[in-house]
Amino acid sequence: MTTSTLGTAAGAGAAPSSPVAAHVRDYLARLRGGDMGVLPALFGLFALCTAFSIMRPRFLTAGNFANLFTQGAAVTVIAMGLIFVLVLGEIDLSAGFASGVCAAVCATLMDRHGTPWYLAVGAALLTGLVIGLTIGVLVAKLGIPSFVVTLGGFLAFQGVLLMIVQNGKNVPVRDSTILAIANKNVAPWLGWLIAGAAVAAYAAVQLAWARGRVRRGLATVPAAVAAFRIGVLAAILGGGVYVLNLERSRNAAIVSLKGVPIVVPILAVLLVVGTFVLRRTAYGLSLYAVGGNREAARRAGINVDLVRISAFVICSTLAAVGGIVAASRANSVDPNTGGSNVLLYAVGAAVIGGTSLFGGKGRLVDAVIGGAVVAVIDNGMGLMGYSAGVKYVVTGSVLLLAAGVDALSRKRAEATGLR
C-alpha cells in the first residue's frame, strides 16, 4: 500500500470534528479576519483592573466596586444612545449638553413648579426627543453634515442650559425617587432575584433563538457553547451581586450600606431593550444596512431618511436619561451638567468598547464595556492621586489605541474578504 493510500485511509477513519471544535475554529477565523468585537476592550479592562488592584488594594473593595457603577452610569447611558448614531457613520457632538438641558428641565419643573417626578421625567424625555428630531431632520432632510449640526447644538445647548438655570444658579434635586437612582441600593434579596431572573431570561432567549434557527434549517450554536455562555453570565452576575451585597458602611451600627445600586438594573434594562432593537428587529437590521451602504439600503426599499432621523431621536432621548442619572448623582443641576468631559467620555466609551467610527458596526454592550474602561481609568487614577490632566492623557491614549485597532481590523477584514 502506498503512502498516499495510507493517508487516505487514515483520513477516512478519523473522527469527524465536533460541533464545539468547529465553532471554535470559526471564531478564531473571524478573529484572524479582523472581527475582534469586544475582545480588545475586555483585555484592556482586565489589564487596568489588575494594575490598579496591585498598586492600590483599595481598588478591590466592595465600596469602590459600587462607586464604579455610579461614576460611569451617566456616561454609559449617553454612549448607548451615541451607538445608534455611530452605526450610521454619523456623530452627535451635542449629546452631552443635550443631557444637561433635559436634566435642567426635569430639575426646574420639580424644584420651582412643584411638578411630580414622573411628569418632570416625562418632560425631560420629551425634550430629548424634540432635540433629536430637530437634529435628525436637519441632517437627513436638509443634508447638513451631522458634525456641523451637532457642533452648533453643542454651542447652543450650553446657552439654553444657562438660561434654564438662570445664568449659573444651582438647581437642587430634592425628590427622593430621583435621588434614589444613583444614591440608593436595592435590597440584597432583590439583587439575587434580579440576577436569577436575568440568567433565566438569557437562557430562555438562547433556547428560543436556537429552536427558531433549527426550524428554518439554519446552523446554530452548539449546546455546549450556549451552556458555557449561560454559565459565564451566571458567574459574572452572581459574583457581582455577592460583592455588592457585602457591607460597605464604615459604621454599620448606625447606617447599613449594601445591595446592588438601583442604577444597575436601569442600565441592564436599557442594555437588553436596546440590544433587542438592534439585533432582533427589522429596524435594527435597517440601521446596520444604512450604516454599511446607504445607497444599497435605499435601493433595497429602506426609508433611509426615517432611519437616520430615528437614530438621532433615540440618541438624544437616551442622553436625557443620562442627564437625569447625572443629576441624581450630583443632587443638583448646574451650568456644567453634561459639559466638561461628558461627551468626550461617552464617545470614547462607545469606540473603546468596539463600535466603529466608520459605521455599520456597533452593539449596546460596547457602551457598557467601554464605559467600564473609562470609569476604571478615572476611578483608579483618582485613587492613585493623579491629576485630571494625567487622566485625560491616559483616556485619550486608550481611545486612540481603540480607534487604531478598529482601523486595522477593517483593513484586515477587507483583505480577507470578510467585509
C-alpha positions in Angstrom: 0.0 0.0 0.0 1.4 3.4 -0.9 2.0 6.3 1.4 -0.9 8.3 -0.2 -3.2 5.4 0.2 -2.3 5.1 3.9 -3.0 8.8 4.3 -6.4 8.5 2.6 -7.3 5.5 4.8 -6.3 7.4 7.9 -8.3 10.4 6.9 -11.3 8.3 6.2 -11.1 6.7 9.6 -10.6 9.9 11.5 -13.4 11.0 13.8 -15.5 14.0 12.4 -14.9 17.3 14.0 -17.2 18.0 17.0 -19.6 21.0 16.7 -17.8 22.8 19.5 -14.4 22.4 17.8 -15.9 23.7 14.5 -17.5 26.6 16.4 -14.1 27.5 18.0 -12.4 27.3 14.6 -15.0 29.6 13.1 -14.5 32.1 15.9 -10.7 32.0 15.5 -11.1 32.5 11.8 -13.2 35.6 12.4 -10.6 36.9 14.8 -7.9 36.4 12.2 -10.1 38.1 9.7 -10.3 41.3 11.8 -13.7 40.7 13.6 -12.4 41.2 17.1 -15.6 42.5 18.7 -15.2 43.5 22.3 -12.2 41.3 22.9 -9.6 44.2 22.9 -11.8 46.2 25.4 -12.1 43.2 27.7 -8.4 42.6 27.7 -7.8 46.3 28.4 -10.4 46.3 31.2 -8.7 43.2 32.8 -5.3 44.7 32.5 -6.4 48.0 34.0 -8.2 46.3 36.9 -5.2 44.1 37.6 -2.7 47.1 37.5 -4.9 49.3 39.8 -5.5 46.3 42.2 -1.8 45.8 42.6 -0.9 49.5 43.0 -3.9 50.4 45.1 -5.5 47.4 47.0 -8.4 49.7 48.0 -9.5 49.5 44.3 -10.8 46.0 45.0 -13.1 46.9 47.9 -16.8 46.4 47.7 -17.4 50.2 48.3 -15.2 51.1 45.4 -16.8 48.5 43.2 -20.2 50.1 43.8 -18.7 53.5 43.1 -17.6 52.4 39.6 -21.2 51.8 38.7 -22.5 55.2 39.9 -19.4 57.0 38.4 -19.8 55.6 34.9 -23.6 55.2 34.7 -24.5 58.6 33.1 -21.6 58.3 30.5 -22.6 54.8 29.7 -26.3 55.7 29.0 -25.2 58.6 26.8 -22.8 56.2 25.0 -25.6 53.8 24.4 -27.5 56.5 22.5 -24.5 57.5 20.6 -24.0 54.0 19.3 -27.3 54.3 17.3 -25.8 57.3 15.5 -22.3 55.9 15.2 -23.7 52.8 13.5 -24.9 55.1 10.7 -21.4 56.6 10.4 -22.7 59.9 11.9 -21.7 61.7 15.0 -23.6 63.7 17.7 -21.4 66.3 19.4 -24.4 67.8 21.2 -25.3 64.8 23.3 -23.5 66.0 26.4 -25.1 69.3 26.7 -28.4 67.9 25.4 -28.4 65.7 28.5 -27.7 68.8 30.7 -30.7 70.7 29.1 -33.0 67.7 29.7 -31.8 67.3 33.3 -32.3 71.0 33.9 -35.9 70.8 32.5 -36.6 67.9 35.0 -35.0 69.6 38.0 -36.5 73.0 37.3 -40.0 71.6 37.0 -39.7 69.8 40.3 -38.0 72.5 42.3 -39.6 75.7 41.0 -43.0 74.5 39.9 -43.7 71.5 42.2 -44.2 69.1 39.4 -44.4 65.4 40.3 -41.2 63.5 39.4 -42.9 61.3 36.8 -44.2 64.3 34.9 -40.9 66.1 35.2 -39.1 63.0 33.8 -41.6 62.7 31.0 -41.0 66.4 30.1 -37.2 65.7 30.1 -37.6 62.7 27.8 -39.9 64.7 25.5 -37.3 67.5 25.4 -34.7 64.9 24.4 -37.0 63.5 21.7 -37.6 67.0 20.2 -33.9 67.8 20.2 -33.1 64.5 18.4 -36.0 65.1 15.9 -34.7 68.6 15.1 -31.1 67.4 14.6 -32.2 64.4 12.5 -34.4 66.5 10.2 -31.5 68.9 9.6 -29.1 66.1 8.8 -31.4 63.8 6.8 -33.7 66.2 5.0 -31.6 69.3 4.6 -28.3 67.4 4.0 -26.3 69.4 6.6 -23.4 67.2 7.9 -24.1 65.8 11.3 -20.7 67.2 12.6 -21.8 70.8 11.7 -25.4 70.4 13.1 -24.4 68.9 16.3 -21.4 71.2 16.8 -24.0 74.0 16.5 -26.1 72.2 19.1 -23.1 71.8 21.3 -22.8 75.6 21.5 -26.5 76.4 21.5 -27.4 74.0 24.2 -24.8 75.5 26.6 -26.7 78.8 26.2 -30.1 77.1 26.7 -28.8 75.4 29.9 -27.6 78.7 31.2 -30.9 80.3 30.6 -32.9 77.5 32.3 -30.7 77.6 35.4 -30.8 81.4 35.3 -27.1 82.1 34.5 -25.2 80.0 36.9 -27.6 79.2 39.7 -27.6 75.7 41.1 -31.0 73.9 40.8 -31.3 71.3 43.6 -32.9 67.9 43.2 -34.8 67.0 46.3 -37.3 64.4 45.1 -36.5 61.1 46.9 -37.3 59.0 43.8 -34.9 60.8 41.5 -32.2 60.9 44.2 -32.6 57.2 44.7 -31.5 56.4 41.1 -27.8 57.0 41.8 -27.7 57.0 45.6 -29.7 54.1 46.8 -29.5 50.3 46.6 -32.0 47.5 46.1 -32.5 45.0 49.0 -29.9 42.2 48.9 -32.5 39.5 48.3 -33.9 41.6 45.4 -30.4 41.7 43.9 -30.2 37.9 43.9 -33.7 37.7 42.4 -32.9 40.1 39.6 -29.7 38.2 38.8 -31.5 34.9 38.7 -34.3 36.3 36.5 -31.7 37.8 34.2 -29.9 34.4 33.8 -33.2 32.5 33.3 -34.3 35.1 30.7 -31.0 34.9 28.8 -31.2 31.1 28.8 -34.8 31.2 27.5 -33.8 33.6 24.7 -30.8 31.4 23.7 -33.1 28.3 23.6 -35.8 30.1 21.6 -33.2 31.5 19.2 -31.7 28.1 18.7 -35.1 26.4 18.1 -36.0 29.1 15.6 -32.9 28.6 13.6 -33.3 24.8 13.6 -36.9 25.1 12.3 -35.6 27.3 9.4 -32.8 24.8 8.7 -30.0 27.2 9.7 -26.8 26.5 11.6 -27.0 27.2 15.3 -24.6 27.5 18.3 -23.7 24.1 19.8 -25.5 23.3 23.1 -22.2 23.2 25.0 -21.3 26.7 23.8 -24.7 28.0 24.8 -24.4 26.4 28.2 -20.9 27.9 28.6 -22.3 31.4 27.8 -25.1 31.0 30.3 -22.6 29.8 32.9 -20.3 32.7 32.4 -23.2 35.2 32.7 -24.4 33.4 35.9 -20.8 33.6 37.3 -20.4 37.3 36.5 -23.8 38.3 37.8 -23.5 36.1 40.9 -20.1 37.4 41.7 -21.2 41.0 41.2 -24.3 40.6 43.4 -22.3 38.9 46.1 -19.7 41.6 46.3 -22.3 44.4 46.2 -24.3 42.7 49.0 -21.3 43.0 51.3 -21.5 45.7 54.0 -19.9 48.9 52.7 -20.6 51.2 55.6 -17.8 52.1 57.9 -20.3 52.2 60.8 -23.0 49.6 60.0 -24.5 50.0 63.5 -25.7 53.5 62.5 -26.4 53.0 58.8 -26.2 49.9 56.6 -24.9 50.3 53.1 -25.2 47.1 51.0 -27.0 45.9 47.9 -26.9 46.5 44.2 -27.1 50.2 43.3 -30.5 51.0 41.7 -28.9 52.4 38.6 -27.5 48.9 37.7 -30.9 47.4 36.9 -31.8 50.5 35.0 -28.6 50.1 32.9 -29.5 46.4 32.4 -33.0 47.1 31.2 -31.6 49.7 28.7 -29.0 47.2 27.5 -31.5 44.4 27.0 -34.1 46.6 25.2 -31.5 48.3 23.1 -29.8 45.1 22.1 -33.1 43.5 21.2 -33.9 46.5 19.0 -30.6 46.5 17.2 -30.1 42.8 16.8 -33.6 41.3 16.6 -35.8 43.7 14.8 -36.2 44.9 11.2 -35.4 48.4 12.3 -32.1 47.3 13.8 -31.2 45.5 10.6 -32.1 48.6 8.6 -29.9 50.7 10.8 -26.9 48.4 10.1 -27.8 48.4 6.4 -27.8 52.2 6.1 -24.6 52.4 8.1 -22.9 49.8 5.8 -24.0 51.2 2.5 -26.6 54.0 2.3 -27.3 53.7 -1.4 -27.7 49.9 -1.3 -30.1 50.3 1.6 -32.1 52.8 -0.3 -32.3 50.5 -3.4 -33.4 47.7 -1.1 -36.5 49.7 -0.1 -35.4 51.1 3.2 -36.6 54.6 4.2 -33.1 55.9 4.8 -34.1 59.4 5.9 -36.5 58.0 8.5 -33.9 55.6 9.9 -31.3 58.4 10.2 -33.8 60.7 11.9 -34.9 58.0 14.3 -31.3 57.3 15.3 -30.8 60.9 16.4 -34.1 60.8 18.3 -33.0 57.7 20.2 -29.6 59.2 20.9 -31.0 62.4 22.4 -33.7 60.6 24.3 -31.1 58.3 25.9 -29.0 61.5 26.6 -32.0 62.8 28.6 -31.9 59.6 30.6 -28.2 60.0 31.2 -28.8 63.6 32.3 -31.3 62.5 34.9 -28.9 59.9 36.2 -26.2 62.6 36.4 -28.5 65.0 38.2 -29.4 62.2 40.7 -25.7 61.5 41.5 -24.9 65.2 41.9 -28.2 66.0 43.8 -28.5 69.1 41.5 -28.2 70.6 38.1 -25.8 73.4 37.3 -24.3 75.0 34.1 -21.7 72.3 33.9 -24.1 69.4 33.8 -23.5 67.4 30.7 -20.4 69.5 29.9 -16.7 69.2 30.7 -15.6 65.7 29.7 -19.1 64.1 29.5 -19.3 64.0 25.7 -15.7 63.0 25.2 -16.0 60.2 27.7 -19.3 59.0 26.1 -17.8 58.9 22.6 -14.7 57.3 24.0 -16.7 54.6 25.8 -18.5 53.6 22.6 -15.3 53.5 20.5 -13.2 51.8 23.2 -16.0 49.2 23.5 -15.7 48.3 19.9 -18.1 50.5 17.9 -16.7 51.5 14.6 -16.4 55.2 13.7 -16.9 54.2 10.0 -20.4 53.0 10.5 -22.1 49.6 10.1 -20.7 48.1 13.3 -21.7 48.5 16.9 -23.6 46.9 19.8 -25.1 48.3 23.0 -22.7 46.1 25.1 -19.9 48.2 23.6 -21.1 51.2 25.6 -21.2 49.1 28.8 -17.7 47.7 28.4 -16.2 50.9 27.1 -18.0 52.8 29.9 -16.4 50.4 32.4 -13.0 51.1 31.0 -13.4 54.9 31.2 -14.8 54.6 34.8 -11.9 52.3 35.9 -9.3 54.7 34.5 -11.0 57.7 36.1 -11.5 55.9 39.4 -8.2 54.1 39.6 -6.1 57.1 38.7 -8.1 59.2 41.2 -7.2 56.7 43.9 -3.5 56.9 43.0 -3.7 60.7 43.3 -3.1 61.6 39.7 -4.3 65.0 38.3 -7.1 65.5 35.9 -4.6 66.2 33.2 -3.0 62.8 33.5 -6.4 61.1 33.5 -7.2 62.9 30.2 -3.9 61.9 28.6 -4.4 58.2 29.6 -8.1 58.1 28.5 -7.2 59.8 25.2 -4.4 57.4 24.6 -6.7 54.4 25.2 -9.2 56.0 22.8 -6.6 56.4 20.1 -5.5 52.8 20.6 -9.1 51.6 20.3 -9.6 53.7 17.1 -6.3 52.2 15.7 -7.5 48.7 16.4 -10.8 49.4 14.7 -8.9 50.8 11.6 -6.6 47.8 11.4 -9.4 45.4 11.9 -11.3 47.0 8.9 -8.2 46.7 6.8 -7.7 43.1 7.8 -11.4 42.3 7.1 -11.2 43.9 3.6 -8.0 42.0 2.9 -9.6 38.7 3.8 -12.8 39.4 2.1 -14.9 39.4 5.2 -16.2 42.9 4.6 
